Amino acid sequence: MKTRQRLLMSATTTMIAALALTGCAAASETEKPASPAASAPQETDAPSATPATAERQVPASCSALTLALGAQLEGTALGKCVSEALSSYGSGRIHLTADAFGEVEFTYDPTYSFHADLQGSNGPLTITYVNGDMWVDSGSGPVKGDLNSDKPEEQLVAVTGELYRFYSDLEQTATLIAAQPAWRIDDAKDQVSAPSGDTVEPFKIVSDGPFTWNEIPVSEFILWFGDDWTPVGTQATVSFIGTTGTHTQHFYDLGKPVKIEPLS
């Protein structure tokens, strides 16, 4: 039971806190985001790799918003911006602080994939999601998810993969932010310690009170963005399967090449 809760909590709260780890970087502004059921990547044995990309362009959905101290932002418009801001870089890395903490690297080329090396109360946990398959290694060797398997651990990993498949859809991030209609940028810039050890001063955007998304209670949600809507970090306090926790992520190496391979 502890292993089940640990995997499901990591799967859901990591994706909620990451929020913008969704969609496809190659999608144009005129393309309609795929629904979760239609977003399954094509089968392929090739690992996901992000090549060097052109200079990042600020999404039009973000440019249309006021990024200024004290500004009020509407949830639907902000959700569209947030859902596109991080994926506009194509790849990057995250320092995660939550019930499980550690480093995550991600890419959107050709579809969303990630690799996480985490440390939790029960020891190390490695998670890889690539080519639509979930792999988990909790210390006794990698396990590939398989919904049709007779082994409970393979079924559980597959269910965890389906959670990631759902939360990695572009529409889901937009609806998450839109679930809280009102957001406000603080009157002063915040001070945030970056993974590099430097202190940065981003805009701090805070949800106006608690809200619920897909029956998941969110007590508070904080977004940190630098100039030109550069993602700096997120912080979410959420409740799931009887557990409430605060999960913080700081982004770095945005746009740097990332290669994700299955655990095997």
Buried (B, 14 or more C-beta within 10 A) or exposed (E): EEBBBBBBBBBBBBBBBBBBBBBBBEBEEEEEBBEBEEBEBEEEEEBBBBEEBEEBEBBEBBEEBEBEEEBEBEBEBBBBBBBBBBBBBBBBBBBBBBBBEBBBBBBBBBBBBBBBBBEBEEEEBBBBBBBBBBBBBBEEEBBBBBEEBEEEBBBBBBBBBBBBBBBBBBBBBBBBBBBBBBBBBBEEBBEBEBBEEEEBEBBBBBBBEEBEBEEBEBBBBBBBBBEEBBBBBBBBBBBBEEEEBBBBBBBBBBBBBBBBBBBE
